[in-house]
Amino acid sequence: MAEAECAVAIHSLPLTADFVDVCARRIVADCRARLPDLSSLLVVPPSPALAPALRRGLAEAAGRALLLPRIATLAQLATAAGAGGQTDSQRQLVLYQQLRERGWFADSALWGICAELIALFDELSERAVGLPEDEGEFLDRLERAYDVRGSQLLRFEAEVVHRLWRAEAAGPPGRPAAQSIALAHLAGAAAGPLYMLCEGEPRPVEQAFSQAWSVRQAATVFLPKREMSTEAPMQALNFAWPPDAAAAPALAERAAAARSAFPLSPLASRLRLIGAASLEAEAAAVVLEVKHWLDRGRQSIALVVADRVAARRARALLEREGVLVQDETGWKLSTTRAAALVDAWLEVIAADAYHRDLLDLVKSPFVFGDLAEASRQAGLLQLEEGLVRHNLAYGLGRFEAALAREAGCGEAVELLARVAAARRPMPRASATAADWLAGLERALELLGAVDRLAQDAAGGALLALLRARREELAAVPARLTFGEWREWLNRELENAAFVDRGIDSPVVMTHLAAVRLRRFDAAVLIGADRDSLAPPRVRSVFGNRAVRAELGLSLPDETAARLRDDLAGLIVSCGEVTATWQMLRGGEANLPCPELSLLSVLHASAWGDALAAPAVAPPSAAAAGGTPMPRPAAPLRVPLRLSASAFASLMACPYQFFARHMLGLARPEEVREALEKRDYGEFVHRILQRFHAAHPQLSGHADEALAADLEAISREVFAPEIEANFLEHAWLARWLDCVPGYIAWQKAREAAGWRHAGGELTREIALTLAGGGTLALHGRLDRLDHRADGAEAVLDYKTQDAQGLKRRLADAAEDVQLACYALLQGERVTEAAYLALDGDKPVELVLPDVQDMARAQGQRLAAAVAALCDGARLPAHGAPGVCEWCEVRGLCRRDYHSPTAGGLAS
């Protein structure tokens, strides 16, 4: 059907799977006299992705070899024509400076407002909408649209937009405007026919270009119309989503008409809706669909992404199954390891080398690429251990000074010197964006990161972005603080995409707008819920519908119609389509998008089928019988020197013992930024050790004097921590509450005949193993008391409540600590107890039958170690209380295997 609204020939064609091929046949038929040379033609598709299909379609329609026409999008044409103009980054900085100078908004909101205003200005330019020259006239139009008069807020909004719009228009054109100018010049030199394919109604820039071209040469535009389609699937979709929604009958009438037109559903074998119970379940459903289609020989499969998180998880699962995915959507550059390096570096600058950020920086695979790997690794280890040893959390100079005083830390000092040198080129105060970027690039050079970044695909993209922005902004004088520049850079990295073009696969990951007019054998729409698959939200600047209509801007109805057209096009252009979503998100119901819900309801009403496939449950190891519990054996790695705590670990969970003490995977020490419960316990041990060294016997001394001495020692021990962090007073106050009760308890103990005999005593004994050999058991006794009759008592200080310790001792066979300490001290021990120091007065919790328990635990330990040396296995069967805080829980995968009974097993 041809229309004659202007000199441009507009052909409306049915929206079908072969729309591009139909257009190609029309072009060949129109230019048959030119065959085989079509090189004088210009064919403009809406997307570069359609170019291969157009070339194939033209060749097939001609049935012979061709000199193909030039095929390029409008953006490609404008770039080739030398379209310049201000880049968005230039416009943002200029606009930011204007907003900051006027003080209209809070500084924290300026970058977001800049982005919204630039988007508004671009839409005004694209739709050829000009604002009135007079601000008062502009205000009148806004007041008519808002139906309000005399509003100060409205006057302010009009002033902001109008002044900034006029300032923008008075300067160099932005890139969209510059592209329009370049396209107009190109059309003015038209030398051959133009054929343009549109995705829907022509955009203003498409209309302007085709009309300008038609002045010199023939111009033809092809428009896809789904209401013109005679194919059953599209007609069925049109009943659900009428192209003219305003004039459509009620849903029940449309369902009846659909059933009358098609006794059997044209969509039943083409579309499935799958609700999943979780993110993991949705990703698993995607994998099952893709593998099923590949097994059936499908050659092109689209993963259409609405939910990026679910899509990334599905991609990971597919790659685990050996199915590579060609990703057209790309990754946000901010999510790459290269961007993480920049973020770590900026954190080091911002927070005076906070130790975690510093370690993130030096552990990056990109930095110090010019050092020998052995030297680099040695420096990393020295630095990490040195920070923990000196407990340094901040201060690059403090780090360097502390490690420089130690022997064997030369490599770490060199790394710190490199970091300090890289800091110097960065501006110290406000600077232009170009200067900040130059400083960042120089810092990356001094960190030895540039070469390795250049060898990495994402790293190369990062370096190119930094270089391009520095060159673009060299002439922009706006000065930014570090915080302002960093927020700008974060936005640049968030908006920039990195696409890995090194993968060629039949499975393509893309987004809904990118599949317009493209054909696939099958497609999965990932994230088809109401939040993920929704029309783009109108920005807050002029978000009111009446205002947008008054100003000629796009309306929400247009974006909703575009979404329905895109969904319809996807369904008819693919042999099979599966839409997935998570039925629960954040513990709340998550509904499918309204368009698919409407289609499901109509389909159920017309044909008794809601198109819903069974809900997919999350995959679980238990459902599949569970993965085997890990039960390693390592007789050659059995340690023959163990502490009492290692013995306790063996009894609590053999696999935990295996990971910690046989593989050496114990949790490394970390810099302590604030006192923790274990630190508090260590301080109490230290305080009591000093106190009893000064006061071996308390009897005969006044309680007030003893309490004063104990308090003075306590304050001295806590002083460095309180100086670093005033909040540590709370721990000191907690301990001082215990002081009077402790002195009273100690005097009562002395009255019972016990005398403090020592503290922090190291002991070690040898246990004979069956089959020969010995095992060394060692430990440190918190406190040893003597009595006149030669009896000894072993006490272990605990800064926890007595009830918890009582429950612990209730199963004395499993709590091995006190028994081991009694075994280490010897047969004179008649008492072993925990001393709970948590409350007004200490509480003793005594181990019964101490010598019997000591002998039993010694025999048990020797037998267990002998069994390990003989190849006994170490199953991961810790009790829930043990596993809750276990650092190797992720290694044993407790949550994914079916527990079985058994201890050390042969």
Residue pairs with C-beta under 8 A, 6 or more apart in sequence:
1 11
1 12
1 228
2 9
2 10
2 11
3 10
3 11
3 12
6 211
6 214
7 211
7 214
7 215
7 219
8 210
8 211
8 213
8 214
8 219
8 220
8 221
9 218
9 219
9 220
9 221
10 220
10 221
10 223
11 26
11 220
11 221
11 222
11 223
12 223
12 225
12 228
13 19
13 22
13 23
13 26
13 222
13 223
13 224
13 225
13 228
14 22
14 224
14 225
14 226
14 228
14 229
14 230
14 231
14 234
15 224
15 225
15 226
15 228
15 229
15 234
15 565
15 568
15 569
15 572
16 22
16 229
16 231
16 234
16 572
16 573
17 519
17 572
17 573
17 574
18 519
19 222
19 224
19 517
20 45
20 50
20 53
20 54
20 57
20 197
20 517
20 519
21 53
21 57
21 60
21 61
23 54
23 57
23 195
23 197
23 222
24 54
24 57
24 58
24 60
24 61
25 57
25 61
26 220
26 222
27 38
27 41
27 43
27 58
27 61
27 69
27 195
27 220
28 35
28 38
28 58
28 61
28 62
29 61
30 193
30 195
30 220
31 38
31 41
31 193
34 40
34 41
35 62
35 64
35 66
36 62
36 64
36 65
36 66
36 67
37 66
37 67
38 58
38 66
38 67
38 68
38 69
39 67
39 68
39 69
39 70
40 69
40 191
40 192
40 193
41 69
41 70
41 192
41 193
41 194
41 195
42 69
42 70
42 72
42 190
42 192
42 193
42 194
42 195
43 54
43 69
43 70
43 71
43 72
43 195
43 196
43 197
44 71
44 72
44 73
44 74
44 77
44 194
44 195
44 196
44 197
44 209
45 51
45 54
45 71
45 73
45 197
45 517
46 73
46 197
46 198
46 199
46 516
46 517
47 73
47 199
47 514
47 516
47 517
48 73
48 76
49 328
49 514
49 518
50 197
50 517
50 518
51 71
53 518
53 519
54 71
54 197
55 68
55 71
58 66
58 68
58 69
59 65
59 66
59 68
69 195
72 80
74 179
74 183
74 205
74 206
74 209
75 179
77 182
77 183
77 186
78 178
78 179
78 180
78 182
78 183
78 186
81 182
81 183
81 185
81 186
82 182
83 175
83 178
83 179
83 181
83 182
83 183
84 178
85 172
85 173
85 174
85 175
85 176
85 177
85 178
85 179
85 181
86 94
86 171
86 172
86 173
86 174
86 175
86 178
87 175
87 472
88 118
88 174
88 175
89 433
89 469
89 472
89 473
89 492
90 472
90 473
90 476
91 118
91 168
91 174
92 111
92 114
92 115
92 118
92 488
93 433
93 473
93 476
93 478
93 488
94 171
94 476
94 478
95 114
95 117
95 118
95 164
95 168
96 110
96 111
96 114
96 478
96 484
96 488
97 478
98 164
98 167
99 105
99 110
99 113
99 114
99 164
100 107
100 110
104 156
104 160
105 113
107 484
111 487
111 488
111 491
113 541
115 491
116 539
116 540
116 541
117 161
117 164
117 541
118 174
119 539
119 541
120 161
120 539
120 541
120 542
120 553
121 165
121 168
121 174
122 174
122 176
123 129
123 553
123 554
124 130
124 131
124 165
124 551
124 553
125 174
125 176
125 177
125 180
126 176
126 203
126 204
126 205
127 204
127 552
127 553
127 554
128 204
128 208
129 551
129 552
129 553
131 138
131 161
131 162
131 165
131 166
131 551
132 138
132 141
135 158
135 159
135 162
135 163
138 158
138 161
138 162
139 154
139 155
139 158
141 550
141 551
142 154
142 157
142 158
142 547
142 550
143 149
143 151
143 154
144 550
145 544
145 546
145 547
145 549
145 550
145 551
146 154
146 544
146 546
146 547
147 546
148 154
161 541
161 542
168 174
173 181
179 205
180 205
180 208
183 205
183 208
183 209
183 212
184 208
184 209
184 212
187 209
187 212
187 213
187 215
187 216
188 212
188 216
189 216
190 213
190 215
190 216
190 217
191 216
191 217
192 217
193 217
193 218
193 219
193 220
194 210
194 213
194 214
194 217
194 218
194 219
194 220
195 220
195 221
195 222
196 202
196 206
196 209
196 210
196 219
196 220
196 221
196 222
197 222
197 517
198 206
198 221
198 222
198 223
198 224
199 224
199 516
199 517
200 223
200 224
200 562
200 565
201 223
202 210
202 221
202 223
206 221
210 219
210 221
211 219
213 219
224 517
224 569
225 243
226 234
226 237
226 238
226 243
226 565
226 568
226 569
227 238
227 243
227 244
229 235
229 238
229 572
231 572
232 262
232 266
233 266
233 267
233 270
233 571
233 572
234 568
234 572
235 261
235 262
235 266
236 258
236 261
236 262
236 265
236 266
236 267
237 267
237 568
237 571
237 572
237 599
238 568
239 254
239 255
239 257
239 258
239 261
239 602
239 606
240 254
240 598
240 599
240 602
240 603
241 564
241 567
241 568
241 595
241 598
241 599
242 248
242 254
243 561
245 561
248 254
249 257
251 598
251 601
251 602
251 605
252 605
254 602
255 602
255 605
255 606
256 606
258 602
258 606
258 607
259 606
259 607
264 607
265 603
265 606
265 607
265 609
267 571
267 603
267 611
268 607
268 609
268 611
269 576
270 571
270 574
270 575
270 576
270 577
271 571
271 576
271 577
271 578
271 579
271 599
271 611
272 576
272 577
272 578
272 579
272 611
272 612
272 613
273 528
273 578
273 579
273 592
273 596
273 600
273 610
273 611
273 612
273 613
274 282
274 285
274 578
274 579
274 580
274 581
274 612
274 613
274 615
274 616
275 580
275 581
275 582
275 583
275 592
275 612
275 615
275 616
276 282
276 284
276 285
276 580
276 581
276 582
276 583
276 615
276 616
276 618
277 582
277 583
277 584
277 615
277 616
277 617
277 618
278 582
278 584
278 618
279 309
279 310
279 313
279 582
280 313
280 618
280 619
281 582
281 616
281 617
281 618
281 619
282 307
282 310
282 313
282 314
282 526
282 527
282 580
282 581
282 582
282 616
283 310
283 313
283 314
283 316
283 317
284 317
284 616
284 618
284 619
285 578
285 580
285 616
286 303
286 310
286 311
286 314
286 317
286 318
286 524
286 526
286 580
287 314
287 317
287 318
287 321
287 323
289 522
289 524
289 578
290 301
290 303
290 318
290 323
290 507
290 524
291 321
291 323
293 301
293 521
293 522
293 576
294 301
294 323
294 506
294 507
298 506
298 521
298 522
298 575
299 506
299 521
300 506
300 508
300 519
300 520
300 521
300 522
301 506
301 507
301 508
301 520
301 521
301 522
301 523
301 524
302 508
302 509
302 510
302 515
302 518
302 520
302 522
302 523
302 524
302 574
303 311
303 314
303 315
303 325
303 507
303 508
303 509
303 510
303 523
303 524
303 526
304 510
304 511
304 512
304 515
304 523
304 524
304 525
304 526
304 570
305 311
305 329
305 509
305 510
305 511
305 526
305 527
306 511
306 512
306 525
306 526
306 527
306 528
306 529
306 532
306 533
307 526
307 527
307 529
307 532
307 581
307 582
308 329
308 527
310 526
310 527
310 580
310 582
311 329
311 509
311 526
311 527
314 526
315 325
315 327
315 509
318 324
318 325
318 507
319 325
323 505
323 507
324 503
324 505
324 507
325 503
325 505
325 507
325 508
325 509
326 503
326 504
326 505
326 507
326 508
326 509
327 499
327 500
327 503
327 508
327 509
328 499
328 508
328 509
328 510
328 511
328 514
329 497
329 499
329 509
329 510
329 511
329 514
330 497
330 498
330 499
330 500
331 458
331 497
331 498
331 499
331 500
332 493
332 494
332 495
332 496
332 497
332 498
333 339
333 458
333 461
333 462
333 465
333 493
333 494
333 496
333 497
333 498
334 490
334 493
334 494
334 496
336 458
336 459
336 462
336 498
337 364
337 365
337 366
337 456
337 458
337 459
338 366
338 453
338 456
338 458
338 459
338 461
338 462
339 458
339 462
339 493
340 360
340 364
341 361
341 364
341 366
341 367
341 444
341 449
341 453
342 440
342 444
342 462
342 489
342 493
344 357
344 360
344 361
344 364
345 361
345 422
345 440
345 443
345 444
345 447
346 486
346 489
347 354
347 357
347 360
347 361
348 354
348 357
348 358
348 361
348 396
348 419
348 423
349 423
349 426
349 482
350 482
350 486
351 357
351 394
352 394
352 395
352 396
353 394
353 395
353 396
353 399
353 419
354 393
354 394
355 387
355 392
355 393
355 394
355 399
355 671
358 383
358 396
358 399
358 419
359 383
359 384
359 387
361 367
361 419
361 447
362 368
362 379
362 380
362 383
362 415
362 419
363 380
364 449
365 452
366 449
366 452
366 453
366 456
366 459
367 447
367 448
367 449
367 452
368 376
368 379
368 415
368 418
368 447
368 448
368 449
369 448
369 449
369 451
369 452
370 448
370 451
371 379
371 448
375 411
376 411
376 415
378 411
379 411
379 412
379 414
379 415
380 412
380 415
382 403
382 408
382 409
382 411
382 412
383 399
383 403
383 409
383 412
383 415
383 416
384 668
386 392
386 399
386 402
386 403
386 406
386 409
386 412
387 399
387 671
388 668
388 669
388 670
388 671
390 402
390 403
391 671
391 672
392 398
392 399
392 402
392 671
393 671
393 673
396 416
396 419
396 420
396 423
397 420
399 416
400 413
400 416
400 417
400 420
403 409
403 412
403 413
403 416
404 413
418 446
418 447
418 448
419 447
421 446
422 442
422 443
422 444
422 446
422 447
423 443
425 438
425 439
425 442
425 443
425 446
426 436
426 439
426 440
426 443
427 435
427 436
427 439
427 482
429 481
430 479
430 480
430 481
431 439
431 479
431 480
431 485
432 473
432 476
432 477
432 478
432 479
432 480
433 469
433 470
433 473
433 476
433 478
433 480
433 485
433 488
434 470
434 473
434 474
434 476
436 480
436 482
436 485
436 489
437 466
437 469
437 470
437 473
438 470
440 466
441 450
441 463
441 466
441 467
441 470
444 450
444 453
444 463
450 463
452 459
453 459
453 460
453 462
453 463
454 460
454 463
457 498
457 500
457 502
458 498
461 496
461 498
462 493
465 492
465 493
465 496
469 492
480 488
508 520
512 525
512 533
512 563
512 566
512 567
512 570
513 566
515 523
515 566
515 569
515 570
515 573
516 566
516 569
517 569
517 573
518 573
519 573
519 574
520 573
520 574
520 575
521 574
521 575
521 576
522 574
522 575
522 576
522 577
522 578
523 570
523 574
523 576
523 577
523 578
524 577
524 578
524 579
524 580
525 533
525 570
525 577
525 578
525 579
525 580
526 580
527 533
527 580
527 581
528 579
528 580
528 581
528 592
528 593
528 596
529 581
529 582
529 585
529 590
529 591
529 592
529 593
530 590
530 591
530 592
530 593
530 594
531 590
532 581
532 593
533 563
533 581
533 593
533 595
533 596
534 563
534 593
535 556
535 559
535 560
535 562
535 563
536 559
538 548
538 554
538 556
542 548
542 551
542 553
545 555
545 556
548 554
548 555
549 555
563 595
564 595
567 595
567 596
570 577
571 577
578 613
579 592
579 596
581 590
581 592
581 593
582 590
583 589
583 590
583 615
584 590
591 597
592 600
599 611
600 610
600 611
600 612
601 610
603 609
603 610
603 611
604 610
604 611
617 623
621 627
621 896
621 897
621 898
622 898
625 898
626 896
626 897
626 898
627 893
627 896
627 897
627 898
628 897
629 875
629 876
629 877
629 897
629 898
629 899
629 900
630 655
630 875
630 876
630 892
630 893
630 897
631 655
631 873
631 874
631 875
631 876
631 905
632 655
632 658
632 873
632 874
633 868
633 871
633 872
633 873
633 874
634 658
634 662
634 868
634 874
635 868
635 869
635 870
635 871
637 662
637 663
638 662
638 865
638 868
638 869
639 646
639 661
639 662
640 773
640 774
640 775
640 776
640 865
641 775
641 776
641 778
642 650
642 661
642 775
642 776
642 777
642 778
642 861
642 865
643 777
643 778
643 779
644 777
644 778
644 779
644 816
644 817
644 820
644 821
644 824
645 779
645 817
646 657
646 660
646 661
647 777
647 816
647 820
647 857
647 861
648 815
648 816
648 817
649 656
649 657
649 660
649 661
650 657
650 661
650 861
650 864
651 814
651 816
652 814
652 878
652 879
652 882
653 876
653 877
653 878
653 879
653 882
653 883
653 886
654 873
654 874
654 875
654 876
654 877
654 903
654 904
655 874
655 875
655 876
655 877
655 878
655 888
655 892
656 876
656 878
656 882
656 886
656 888
656 892
657 874
658 874
659 665
659 888
659 891
659 892
660 666
660 888
662 874
665 888
665 891
666 887
667 887
672 679
673 725
674 725
674 727
674 728
675 683
675 721
675 725
675 728
675 731
677 799
677 800
680 731
680 734
680 735
680 799
681 797
681 798
681 799
683 717
683 718
683 731
683 735
684 735
684 797
684 799
684 837
685 759
685 760
685 782
685 797
686 717
687 710
687 713
687 714
687 717
687 735
688 759
688 783
688 797
689 759
689 760
690 713
690 717
691 709
691 710
691 713
692 756
692 759
692 783
693 759
694 709
694 713
695 701
695 706
695 709
696 755
696 756
697 750
697 755
697 756
698 706
698 743
698 746
698 747
698 750
699 747
699 750
699 751
703 740
703 743
703 744
703 747
706 743
707 739
707 740
707 743
710 739
710 742
710 743
711 736
711 739
714 732
714 735
714 736
714 739
715 732
718 728
718 731
718 732
718 735
721 728
721 731
722 728
722 729
722 732
737 840
738 837
738 838
738 839
738 840
738 841
738 842
740 840
741 839
741 840
741 841
741 842
742 837
742 841
742 842
744 841
745 841
745 842
746 756
749 785
753 787
753 788
753 789
754 785
754 786
754 787
754 793
755 785
755 786
755 787
756 783
756 785
757 784
757 785
757 786
757 792
758 781
758 783
758 784
759 781
759 782
759 783
759 784
760 780
760 781
760 782
761 780
761 781
761 784
762 778
762 779
762 780
763 778
763 779
763 780
763 781
763 821
763 824
763 825
764 776
764 777
764 778
764 779
764 824
765 776
765 777
765 778
765 823
765 824
766 774
766 775
766 776
766 777
767 774
767 775
767 776
767 777
767 858
767 861
767 862
768 774
768 862
769 775
769 862
769 865
769 866
769 869
770 862
770 863
770 866
771 866
771 869
771 870
773 869
775 861
775 862
775 865
777 820
777 823
777 824
777 858
777 861
778 824
779 820
779 821
779 824
781 794
781 796
781 821
781 824
781 825
782 795
782 796
782 797
783 794
783 795
783 796
783 797
783 835
784 792
784 793
784 794
784 795
784 825
785 792
785 793
785 795
786 792
786 793
787 793
790 828
791 828
791 829
791 830
791 831
792 825
792 826
792 828
792 829
792 830
792 831
793 829
793 830
793 831
793 832
793 833
794 818
794 821
794 822
794 825
794 829
794 831
794 832
794 833
795 832
795 833
795 834
795 835
795 844
796 817
796 818
796 821
796 832
796 833
796 834
796 835
797 835
797 837
798 805
798 834
798 835
798 836
798 837
798 838
799 837
799 838
800 836
800 838
801 836
801 838
801 839
802 836
802 838
802 839
802 843
802 845
805 834
805 836
805 845
806 845
808 815
808 834
809 815
809 818
809 834
809 845
809 847
812 819
812 847
812 848
812 853
813 856
816 857
816 861
818 832
818 833
818 834
818 847
818 850
818 853
819 832
819 847
819 850
819 853
819 854
819 856
819 857
820 854
820 857
820 861
821 832
822 829
822 832
822 847
822 850
822 851
822 853
822 854
823 854
823 855
823 857
823 858
827 851
829 850
829 851
829 854
830 850
830 851
831 846
831 850
832 846
832 847
832 850
832 854
833 844
833 845
833 846
833 847
834 844
834 845
835 842
835 843
835 844
835 845
836 842
836 843
836 844
836 845
847 853
864 872
864 904
867 904
867 906
868 874
868 904
870 906
871 906
872 904
872 905
872 906
873 904
873 905
873 906
874 904
875 900
875 902
875 903
875 904
875 905
876 892
876 894
876 897
877 899
877 900
877 901
877 902
877 903
878 886
878 894
883 889
883 894
889 895
